[in-house]
């Protein structure tokens, strides 16, 4: 039967029902899916080594003649041996190939055949042996046989459970022989200088004829991946630019009153960002901007200036936060700042609501709604929604962000993040957003000193240091990776260590908090900590985002080697918010050299952008952002860190295409339109 990209694997020769079941578990059901399952590495089996005289440390490829075949029995075990001679050797060199409990082998391997085999040689008595080698019989009539496993650069695939390397390789090889070039249509804009076509690139990436063709194919298909990613970004931006929004001019009176009420002035960076945002809001095209700023840089204050601009223009504003705690903190801060201006601030979360859904934005008074994901699930369309502010935007996917925006009629959008985004990702994942950066902290903040310490050797010193700090009126966070002790994980927990800290710090007051505690109890504990009633808070990373206690100046992070750099930097941002010098102690337990190197970055730098770049190199963009929500699950060959030239080239190609066809309405671009509308599909790359 003819094979197309849409053909189901169960209908393709070589893919048994057992294999199809295993492949389905990882989302592979069609020919397109399996062709996008690229080799994870290659073995050069194109060169034949001379037969060794001693055991080898690694597998090699050999060619020889079958001298004799023997079937043996040892109790219930049956095995087959084939003795192979090296005809090109001056000495009498032999290797014995051996298979256990595989009776069919004797029907395949016969005396006098020429055979290619691959494996690691070991010694058994006086003989050199390879157990269960990969092999291929060279055709007896002298014709060229299709070498799939040997005598070539051989692909090695990642294997799902229930599938072995050899049959999967053979099935993909046969599939590539039977699929038509016309079914592997070009995705990249045509370029006469391209060194390879798309059909050839797909065949060569799986079964390369040379290392040069393997390199060319990998570059071609990686560029294709980046092009799809960049086209999605450019298309999203084009769609946004074609929306008819509202011009939010305002009088500036509310903003002036608000800024005059503050006991401090905006930093130069904050003022610059406010101007950039106001310029966006004064245009008919909806704003689509990201505000980056390190922990404590004053992003919320900048966002409030945008909110006031929307309210002055007789519109509502929404601020969405990723957690209940952060939403309530924003609600408290905005209520305090805006109440004197006569502006209503309401809270709308799954646990707490100061306004009902029925009355949400129904009255004539323009208000600010602070909420969590619950705002995504209310059914009311928000009339006169002028501004959407999304805090810690990396916690939300593109689709969630768009869903909230769709609640209004092309509102201005401002997303904020305290996790600085490396430039590479700004160009790709967030390329549809304009960027504002707060690159300075407000004056009067105490410095944060960061140290790495061994949790066993320095625990007594850590306890005494914390006692001294509490005696001087300071408070502390003590962070653990787990809620409760685990037999599987060698790490400490909040509940397992809480009683110990109560004893260590007696008579000072300790309390614990984690994600499993009921929200109202969690809120009550946090309020007591803010008021100074609690001296030390033992916690998980639930305090990572948005908790603001200026008097907290000490943080111990236990099992620090288990956390990512960005998360550690976020945690560290909970201290250093007052005028006193703060201390972040990274308590480690037998960290690896890589973990030490990672923590050294945090010890040496407080610059969020330096830390973000290091985190990107260590974890990669997929783990850093979440592959599915960022669209990076389409990158199987491309590397955002090492392939920056390809990223720029893809960006230029996508920009050119969108400039010619902004909404991809041209019939020749319909297949590309399907690609950009289906983020994260396995068949993105085989369209």
N, C-alpha and C positions, 0 to 999 in steps of 0.2 A: 504494500500500500504506500501511497505518497505520504510524506511527512511534512507538516507545516509547524510553525511556531505554536499554534493553538492545539495541536494534536496532544491528547492526554498520554502520559507516559505508559499507562496500562495498555495502550494500543501500539506501543513501539517495541520492536524486537529487542530482546536483551534485558528488558525491565519486567521482571517477574512480579507476581502479585505481592510477594513478600517484600521485594525491594520497593515497590510502589507504596506500600503501607509505611515503610520506614521513611521514605522520602516525603510523604505527605505530612508526617509529624513535624518536619522542619519547613513546611510550606511549599514544597515542590510537587506540583501536579502536572505540569505541562512541559513540552519541549523547550519553550522559552525559559522556564525556570532552571532546567538542568544545564542549558547552555550558558547561563549566567553564573553557574557554579564553577568558578575558575580554579585551576590548580593552586594549592597553597605553596608549593615549591616544585622543583624539578631535580631529577637525577640524570647525570650524563652517562648513559649506558651505550654511547656510540663508539667508545674505544674499548677494544678487547685487551685485557691484561694477559701477560704470560702466566701460566699455572705457577703458583707459588710453591716453595719447598717447605714453608712453615705456615702456621695459622696466621690469619690476618685480623687486623683491628676493625676493619670496616668492610662493607659489601663491595664487590667489584663485578664487572661483566666479563665473561669468558666465552670462548668458542672452541668446540672440539668435536671428536668423533666418538660415538657410542661403541665401546669395545665389547661389552657384554652386559646382560641384564639378569638379575637374580631375584627370585621371590623367596622370602624367608619367613619362618614362623618362630615365635618365641612365646610359648604359652598361648594366651589368647591374642597376643599382639601379632599383627601381620605387617611386614614391611617389604618394600620394593627398593632394590638398589640398581643403579646404572653406573658402570665404571666408564669414565670419559678420558680419552687420551688427547693430548695437545699435539696435533700433527706438525705444527710449526716449530716445536722445540727440539733442540739437538739432544737433550737428555730425555730419558724415559719418564715423562711427567704424567701423573694421573690424579684425578679427583673423583671421589665416589659421591654420587647424588643419592639421597635417601629420603623415602616417604613412608610414614607410618599410617596404617589403617586407611589406605587409599587404593583399593584393589584395581580400580579402573586405570591406574597409571600404566600398568604393564601392556595395555592395549594401545597406548599412545606412543611410548618410547620403545624403540626397537634397535637391535644391533645394526651397526654400519650407518646409522643416521647421522647427519651433521646437526649439531644442536648448539644453541646459544643459551646460556644460563647465567643467573645473577644471584649472588648471596655471599655470606660471610663464611670463610673457611675456618674449620676447627680441626683438632686432631683427635682421632679415636684409635688408640693403639698405635700402630705404625702407619695408619692410613690418614689421608686428608679427606675430610667429609664436609658436605654442605647439606643440612637438613631442610627439606621443603623449599628448594630454590624456585624462583620464577624461571620459566624456560619457554623457548619457542623452537620448534623443529624447522630447519631450513628445507624448503621444497626440494624433493629428490630429483625433479626434472631440471633443476638449475634455474628456474624462473624466479623472478623477484617476488617474494611473499610480502604481505603487508605486515611490517613489524610494528606491533602495538606496544608491547611491554619491554622489548629489548632492542639492541642495535639502533638506538635513537636517543634523543633527549626525552626522557620519560616523565610525564606529569604525575604528581603525587597529590591526591585530593584529600580534603577534610572529609571524614566519613561519619555519617549518622550511625547510630546503633543498628546492627543487623545487616550492614553492608560491608563487603570487603573490597579492597583496592582493585584487584585484577578484573573482576567482572564489571565493575562500574566503569573502569577505564575502557574496556572493550565495548561496552554499550554506548558510551559517548563517542568513541571512534567511529563505530558503525553508523551512528546517528548523523555525524558530520558528513559521512559519505553519501547519505541519502537525502539530505535536505538541499533544496534548490537555492542558488545564489539570490534569485529574485525574492526569496522569502526573508533574506537578511538585508533589508533595505537600509540605505545610508541614513544616519541621523545627523551627522555633522554637515554644515553647509559645504557644498562641493568646492573642492580646491584641487586644481590640476597638479599642484606640487605634492599632494599627499603621497607618501612612499608606498602605501598599501591600501587596498580596498577594504570595506567593512567585512564582507564574507571571508576574505583571506585572513584578516586580522583575527576573527573569531576562530577560524580553524587553526591558525598558527599559535594562538595563545594556549590552546589545549594541546596541540601536538606540533611543536615548533621543529622546523627543518634545520634550524641553526640558532645559535645564541643571538645573532644579530636580528633575525626575524622575530625571535621571542621578545627582544627589547623594543623593536619597532611596533609590534602588535600591542604590547603592554602600554606604550606611550599613546598609541592611537585610541585604544579603548579607555584609558584613563582620561584623556582629553574629552572623550565623549561623555564620560560620567560627570566631569566638571561642567561641561557645556549644559547638560540637562539641569544640574543644580543651579547654575547661573541663569539659565533661561527661566526657571521657576521664579527666581528672585526678581529678575527684570520684568517678567510678566506680572507678578504681584504689584510691583511698583507702577507699572503702566496702567493696570486696572485702577489702582488708587488715584493716580494722577488724572484719570478720566472721570472721576466722581465729581459731582457738583456739591461742594460743601457750603458752609455758612461763613461769612466774614465776621470775625469777632474783634471789633475795634474797641468798644468800651470807652470810658472817659479817663480811666487811670486813677479815678478818685479813690476807689476801694483799695487798690494796690498801694497808693500813697499813704492812706490811713494805716494800713496794715504794717508797712515798713517803718513808719514813724513810731508805731507802738512797740517795736522790738527794742530791747536794751543793747543791741549791737547792730553793726552795719553788715550788709552783704559783702562777701569777699569779691575780688575782681572776677574770679571764675564764675561765681554764682550770678553776678550781674551780666556777664557775657552770655550765659546760658538763658537767663530770663529774656534778654533781648532777642536771642535766636528763636526762642519759642514764641514770643509775641509777634515777631516778623512772620512766622508761619501762620499764626492764628488770624493775621490781618489779611490773608489771601483767600480767594474762593476755593482753592484746592485744599482738601482736608490735610491737616498736619499728620505726619507719620514719623515720629522722632523718638530716638532712644537717648535717655539721659544717663550717662555713666558717671559714677563718682564713688570713690573709695568709702569704706565704712566711716560714718561720722562727718562726711564732707558737706552735708546740708542739702541733700536732694529734695527732701520733703518740703523745705521752705521754697525752693524753686518751683515745685509742683503746685504749691498753694498760690503762687503768683499767677500760674496758668489757670487755676480754678477760679480765681477772682476775675480774671479777664473773661472767662465764659459766663460767669454770673452777671457781670456788668453788661454783657451782651444779651441778657435775658434768656439764658440757657441753664439747664441743669448740668451737674458734673458728677461723675462716678469715679471712685478710687477703689480698685480691687487689689486685695492682698492675698498671699497664698495660705496664711494660717489665721486661726481665730485670734491668737494672741496678738499678732501684728495688726490685724484689722481693728481690734479693740484699742490698741495703742495709738493707731492713726486717728481713730474716732476721738479719743481723749485729747490728743494734741490739737486736732483741727477744731474741736469744740472750744477749747481754751483760747485758741488764737482768733477764731472767727465770731464768737458769741458777741463780743463788743461791737462788731460791725453789723449785727442784726441778721446774720446768715444762719439758717437752719442746717445742722449737720445730723444725719441719721445713720443708724447702724443696721445693716441687713446681712445676717449670717444664718447658718442653719441652726445655731444654738441661741442666738440673741437677735431680737429685732426691736428697734425703737419706732418702727413704722411698719404697718401691714402692707402686704403686697397689693391689696385692693386700693390703698391710698397712695401707693408709691408714685410720686410725681403727678398726682391727680389735681392737687390744688394749684393755685396760681402763683404761689411763692416759689422762687427758684432756689433750689437747695443742693446740698452735697450729700451723696450717699456713699458711705464707706461699707464695703462688704468683702465676702470671700467668694469661693466657687458657687455659693448659693445664688448669686446674681445671675449665673448662667442658666439656672433651672427655673427661675420665675418666668411665668408665661407672658407677663405684660410687656408690650412694646413701649419703650420710654419716649414720650413725646418731648420735643425740644431738648434732646440730649446733645449738648454742645461739646463735651470733653470727656474722654475716657483716659484715666491714669491707671496704669498697671504696674504695681510694685513687684520687685524681684521677678522680672518677666521671664527669667530662665526656668522658673517653676511652672510656667504655663506653655502649652504647645501652641503652634501657629493656629490650629483649628479653634482652640479655646479662645485665643485672643480675638479671632475673627468673629466668633459667636457673640461675644459681648459687644463688639463694635456694631454688629448687625441689629442690636437692640434699638439703636437709634437710626438717624438718617444721615449717614456719612459724617459722623462726629470727628473732631480732632482727636488724635491718639498720641499719648505720651507714655512710653514705657520706661521704667527705671530699673537699674541694676547696680548693686554694690559689688557684683562679681565682674571686674573689668574684663572686657572681651578683647582677646588678641586681634591685631589688625587683620590677620588671615581670615578669621571668622567674621569680622566686620564686613569684609568684601564678599563673603559667600552667604552664610546662613542669615545674616542680618543686613544684607546688601540692599534690601528694600526700604530700610530705615535711614533717615538722616541722623547724624550723630552729634550730640553735645557732650562735652566732657568737663566735669568739675575736677580740676587737677591741683587743687590746694585745699588744705583744711582750715577751718576757722581758727583765729588766734586764741591763745589761752588754754589750749589743750595740753595736758601732760604727755610726756613721751611714753612709749611702751618699750620695755626691754624684754627681749625674748631669749630664753636659754633652753638647751637640751640637757636633761638629767636622767640618770638611771633610777628607775622607780624603787629598786630594792636598796641600792647603796645610799640614796639620798632622801629616803622617806622621812627619817628623823629630822634632818635639816629642813625639809619642806614643811613639816608640822610646826617646828619652832618658828620658822620665818612667817608662817601664816598667823600664828598666835601673836607675834609682834605687830603685824600689820593690823589685826583686829583691835589690839590694844591701842593702836594709834587712831582708831576710829574708822578704819577701812572695812570693806566687805569683799567677799570672794566667791568665785564660781569654781566648782570642782567637777570636771566633766569626765564621764566614762562612756565607752562605746555601746554598752549593753544595758538593757533595763534590769535583767536578772541574770544570775549565773547560768552558764551553759556548759554542758559536758563536751560539746563538739568544738567550741571555740575557746582558745586559750587567751581570754581577755577578762578584765574586771567589769563589774556591773554596778549600777547605782544602788539597787536594793541590797546587793551583797556587801557593799562597802559603807553604807550609810551609818550603821551602828558603830563601826570602827571610828568614823570621823566624829561622831557624837562624843566618844570617849576621848579621842585625841584632843579635841578643842574645848572640852568641858572647862568652865561652865558656860561658854559661849553657845549661842543658839544656832542649831543646824536644821535644815529641812531638805527634802528631796522632791524632785519633779521630773516627770518623763511623759511621753506621749500617751501612755495608757491610763493616766490619771484623768478623772472626769474634768471637763472644761471649767466648771464653776469652782472646783477645788483648786485647780491649777491657777485660775485667776486670783483666788484668795491668797495663795502662797506667793505669787508674784507681787501682789500689792503689799504684802507684809515685808517682802524683801526690799521693795522700792522705799518703803517708809523707814527702813533701818531696823525693823524688829528682828529680822533674821540676819545673822552674821555671815554664814556660809551656806551656799545653795549647791547641793550635790545634784547633778543633772546629766541628762543625755544631750544630744545636739538639738533638743527642742528649743534651746535658747539661741540657736544659730542666727536667726533672722529677727531684727527689729527690736530686741529687748534693750531698753535704755535706762540704766541705773548709774548715774555719774559717780556715785561714791564707791562703786565696785572697781577695785584697782588691782586685784590679783586673780589670775586664772591658772589652775592646774589642769592639764589635759592628759589623762592617763591612757596608756596604749596609743600614744600619739602617732605611732608608725602605721596604725590601721586607718587613719583618716587621709583624705586627699588634701592637697595643698590649698585649694580654693576654700574647702570647708574649714580647714584650720585657720585660714586668714579671716573668714567670716566669724568664727568663734572668737578669735582674738579681738575682733572689732567690738565685742561687748564691753571691753574695758578701755581705758584711755579716754573716757568721755568727760572726765572732770579735770581739775587743775593739778591733781597729784600725779607723780610718776607711777606708772602701772607696770606690772610684771606678768608675763605669760611664760609659764614653765611647761615645757613639753616633756612629760614623763614617759620614758620608753622602757620596753622589756625585750632585751636581745634583738635590737633592730638589725636588719640586713644592711649591707653597705649601700644598697640603693635607697633604703629608707632613711639612712643617715644623711645621704646626699640630698634627699628631698627635704628633710627637716632643716638642713643647713641653709637652704634657700630662705626659709621663714626666719631663721635666726639672724641672717645677714641683712634682710630687707623688709621694709614695711610698705614698699611701693606695690600697690595692687596689680599694676600692669606688668611689673617684673615677675611677680608671683604667677599671674595668669599665663604668661608666656612659658614659664617653667612647667606649670601644670599641664599645659597643652602638649608639651614635648613628652612629658612622663605618661600621661593617660591617653592622649590622643583625643581628637574632637568628638568622636562618637560617644565615648564614655563620659567625657566632660559635659556634654550637652544633652545626652540621650539621643540615640540614633533615630528612632522613629519620629519623635516630635520635631527634630531639626531637619529631617530629610536626608541625613547623612547615611542612612542605611542603603542608599544607592551607590555609595562609594565602596567598591570591592577591590579595585586596583589603584585608584588615585589616593595619594597621601597629601593632605592639606599642608603639611609641614615641609616635606621635601620636594613637592611638585609645584612650587609657587609660580614658576614660569608657565606651566600648563594652566594654572588657575587664572592667571592674567590673560592668557590667550583665549581661554574659554569665555572669560568675561567680555572681551572685545567682540568675539563672535556673537554672543548672545545680545550684546548692546546693538550691534549692527542689524541683527535680524529684527529686534523689537522696534528699532527706529524705522525700518521699512514696513513692518506689519505689527503695529502696537498691540492689537488684540488677537493676533494670530488667526485672522479670519480668512486669509488666503487659502484656497483649497489645497495648495501644495504643502501647507504647514499644518494640516489637520492632524496628522499623526503626532506632531510635536505638541499640539494643543492637548491631545489625550495624555501625553507624558506629563505635562506640567500640571494637569488636573488630578493626577494620581500619584501623589507623593508616597514613596515607600513601598511601591509594588515590586515584587521580585523580577518582573519582566520589564522593568524600566529600561534596561540596557539592551534588550533584544526586541526592539519594537517592530 
